[in-house]
Every structure is written in structure tokens, then in C-alpha cells.
Amino acid sequence: MTGKRILIVEDEVLIAISLEAALSDGGLTPVGPFSRVDKAVAAAETEALDAAVLDVNLAGAKVFPVADALAARDIPFLFLTGYVTGQLPREYRGTTILAKPFQGRQIVDCILKLLR
């Protein structure tokens, strides 16, 4: 799984830096981070990606258009958020959720499960 390209969509700088470090340490290649929905959608539609980590709330904007773009390309993703399953729209309630705060190894393990 080394070198798999993972999209990061996160608006909190320290969390984004932690995600980049965790992915790199786990042998994965971070793409981003993107902190705005419009730029993240463009990346989700055009970048060569293997999976994605999405924060649900980006400075008040919901990340669901990015999730839709990824789903249209059959790219797996997970939500890294403080939200719980019941707070997500019905179509995303089966999506893997990793709660904040997280440990670096947790995010890598979750992504590896998505890629299997």
C-alpha cells in the first residue's frame, strides 16, 4: 500500500499537519490539504487518488459535495469529525467515521481498511 495517494480535506491547520505527518509516516502520500469545498471538489474530480480523509465542517461549509465527487469516481473516503453517525445525511450514515481527536496510527489503519 506504500505510496497510495490520500486526499486530505481539513480546515484546521494543526490537524491538517498532523494528518500529513501520520499519512507520510504510514507510507502513504498526502494530497492537499484542502480547506475549502470548491478547491477540494476540483481535486476530488481531477487528482489521481486512492482514498480520502474528509472533515465534515469546513469553516461552516459542509464537505458533502467533495464526498459526492469521490463517490462518483468510486474513491473510498472516511469522515474525520466530531459528528456522530446520526448527524450525517442518510446517504453517508454507513461511511467510516473517525472521531477527533485521533492518533496517527488510527488514521493510517482506517485508510488501510478502506483500501482493502
C-alpha positions as CSV (number, residue, x, y, z in Angstrom):
1,M,0.0,0.0,0.0
2,T,3.0,2.3,0.0
3,G,2.6,5.4,-2.0
4,K,-1.2,5.4,-2.2
5,R,-2.4,8.9,-2.7
6,I,-4.8,10.1,0.0
7,L,-6.7,13.4,-0.3
8,I,-6.8,15.5,2.9
9,V,-9.7,17.9,3.3
10,E,-9.3,19.7,6.6
11,D,-9.6,23.4,7.6
12,E,-7.8,23.3,11.0
13,V,-4.1,23.8,10.3
14,L,-2.7,21.8,13.2
15,I,-5.0,18.8,12.4
16,A,-4.1,19.0,8.7
17,I,-0.4,19.0,9.6
18,S,-0.9,16.0,11.9
19,L,-2.8,14.2,9.1
20,E,0.0,14.8,6.6
21,A,2.6,13.6,9.1
22,A,0.6,10.5,10.0
23,L,0.0,9.5,6.4
24,S,3.6,10.1,5.4
25,D,4.8,8.1,8.4
26,G,2.5,5.3,7.3
27,G,4.0,5.2,3.8
28,L,1.0,7.0,2.2
29,T,1.2,10.1,0.0
30,P,-0.9,13.0,1.2
31,V,-2.6,15.1,-1.4
32,G,-3.5,18.5,0.0
33,P,-4.6,19.6,2.5
34,F,-7.6,21.5,1.1
35,S,-9.5,23.7,3.4
36,R,-12.3,24.9,1.0
37,V,-15.0,22.9,-0.5
38,D,-14.6,24.3,-4.1
39,K,-10.9,23.5,-4.2
40,A,-11.4,20.1,-2.6
41,V,-14.1,19.2,-5.2
42,A,-11.8,20.2,-8.0
43,A,-9.1,17.9,-6.5
44,A,-11.6,15.1,-6.0
45,E,-12.7,15.3,-9.6
46,T,-9.2,15.5,-11.2
47,E,-6.4,14.2,-9.0
48,A,-5.2,10.6,-9.1
49,L,-6.4,9.4,-5.7
50,D,-6.7,6.2,-3.8
51,A,-8.8,7.3,-0.8
52,A,-9.7,10.5,1.2
53,V,-10.0,11.9,4.7
54,L,-12.7,14.5,5.0
55,D,-13.6,16.8,7.8
56,V,-17.4,17.3,7.7
57,N,-17.4,21.0,8.6
58,L,-15.0,23.3,6.7
59,A,-15.4,26.8,8.2
60,G,-19.2,26.4,8.2
61,A,-19.5,24.7,4.8
62,K,-20.3,21.0,4.6
63,V,-17.9,18.7,2.8
64,F,-20.6,16.6,1.1
65,P,-20.0,17.9,-2.4
66,V,-16.5,16.5,-2.1
67,A,-17.8,13.2,-0.9
68,D,-20.2,13.1,-3.9
69,A,-17.3,13.7,-6.3
70,L,-15.3,11.0,-4.7
71,A,-18.2,8.5,-4.7
72,A,-18.8,9.3,-8.4
73,R,-15.2,8.0,-9.1
74,D,-15.5,5.1,-6.7
75,I,-12.8,6.5,-4.4
76,P,-13.3,5.4,-0.8
77,F,-13.3,8.0,1.9
78,L,-13.8,8.4,5.7
79,F,-15.0,11.3,7.8
80,L,-12.7,12.7,10.4
81,T,-15.0,14.7,12.6
82,G,-16.7,15.4,15.9
83,Y,-20.0,14.5,14.3
84,V,-21.7,11.2,15.1
85,T,-23.4,9.0,12.5
86,G,-26.9,10.2,13.3
87,Q,-25.9,13.8,12.4
88,L,-24.9,12.9,8.9
89,P,-27.2,12.9,5.9
90,R,-28.8,9.4,5.4
91,E,-26.7,8.6,2.4
92,Y,-23.5,8.9,4.4
93,R,-24.5,7.1,7.6
94,G,-22.6,3.9,6.6
95,T,-19.4,5.9,6.0
96,T,-16.5,5.2,8.3
97,I,-16.1,7.9,10.9
98,L,-13.0,8.6,12.9
99,A,-13.6,10.9,15.8
100,K,-11.4,13.9,16.6
101,P,-9.0,13.8,18.4
102,F,-7.3,10.9,16.7
103,Q,-4.0,9.1,17.0
104,G,-1.8,9.0,13.9
105,R,-1.8,5.2,13.7
106,Q,-5.6,5.2,13.9
107,I,-6.0,7.2,10.7
108,V,-3.5,5.0,8.8
109,D,-5.2,1.8,10.0
110,C,-8.7,3.2,8.9
111,I,-7.3,4.1,5.5
112,L,-5.7,0.7,5.0
113,K,-9.1,-0.9,5.8
114,L,-10.7,1.3,3.2
115,L,-8.2,0.3,0.6
116,R,-8.6,-3.5,1.1
